[in-house]
């Protein structure tokens, strides 16, 4: 994933930049950062499910990569499954609350 943001931006800002830890699981990445294995790019949005954390924001300007979008993706047929539909509805509702600042 060396070509995936924010890696190229961090390489251009930090001489000799090399990720100290990589994983394809967000919760593992958060746990690694909390354990002191490095820093990670995270969204700065409070939501109802925010859990206490010892992580602190760093003043790093990622330019146009400092903002991103979240896309909820599933097979159209999966929306016919009640639990899948409900989870998608809850996620949309939560993002709407965040957007409106509630």
C-alpha positions in Angstrom: 0.0 0.0 0.0 3.0 2.3 -0.4 1.2 4.3 -3.1 -2.0 4.8 -1.1 -2.5 8.1 0.8 -1.2 9.1 3.2 2.0 7.1 2.6 3.3 9.2 -0.4 2.5 12.5 1.4 4.3 11.3 4.5 7.3 10.2 2.4 7.5 13.6 0.9 7.3 15.3 4.3 9.5 13.0 6.4 12.9 12.0 5.1 13.4 8.2 5.3 9.7 7.7 6.2 8.9 4.0 6.6 5.7 2.7 8.2 6.6 1.0 11.6 3.5 -1.3 11.4 0.9 -2.2 8.9 -2.3 -4.2 9.1 -5.6 -4.5 7.1 -7.7 -4.3 10.3 -8.6 -0.8 11.7 -9.0 -2.0 15.3 -5.6 -3.6 15.1 -4.1 -0.4 13.8 -5.7 1.6 16.6 -4.4 -0.9 19.2 -0.9 -0.7 17.8 -0.9 3.1 17.9 -2.3 3.1 21.5 0.5 0.6 22.4 3.1 3.1 21.1 4.0 1.5 17.8 3.6 4.8 15.9 1.0 7.2 14.6 -2.0 6.7 12.3 -4.3 8.8 10.3 -7.7 8.9 11.8 -10.9 10.9 11.4 -11.6 13.7 13.9 -15.2 13.2 14.5 -17.0 12.5 17.7 -19.8 10.0 17.6 -22.0 8.1 20.0 -19.7 5.1 19.9 -16.4 6.9 20.5 -14.4 5.1 23.2 -11.8 6.5 25.5 -8.3 6.6 24.0 -4.9 7.8 25.0 -4.2 8.9 21.4 -3.6 12.6 20.9 -3.8 14.6 17.6 -0.5 15.5 15.8 -0.2 18.7 13.8 0.5 17.2 10.4 -0.8 18.8 7.2 -1.8 16.2 4.7 -3.0 18.9 2.3 -5.9 17.7 0.1 -5.6 14.3 1.7 -6.6 15.6 5.1 -10.3 15.1 4.1 -11.8 11.9 2.8 -15.1 10.3 2.2 -16.7 7.1 3.6 -18.6 4.8 1.4 -20.9 2.1 2.6 -20.8 -0.8 0.1 -22.7 -4.1 0.0 -24.4 -6.2 -2.6 -27.8 -4.8 -3.6 -29.4 -8.1 -2.8 -27.9 -8.0 0.7 -30.1 -5.1 1.6 -33.0 -7.6 1.5 -31.5 -9.2 4.6 -33.1 -7.4 7.6 -30.0 -7.2 9.8 -27.9 -5.9 6.9 -30.5 -3.3 6.0 -30.7 -2.2 9.7 -27.0 -1.9 10.1 -26.8 0.2 6.9 -29.7 2.4 8.2 -28.0 2.9 11.6 -24.7 3.9 9.9 -26.4 6.4 7.7 -28.3 7.8 10.7 -25.1 8.1 12.7 -23.2 9.9 9.9 -26.2 12.2 9.5 -26.0 13.1 13.2 -22.3 13.8 12.9 -22.8 15.9 9.9 -25.5 18.0 11.7 -23.4 18.2 14.9 -25.9 16.5 17.1 
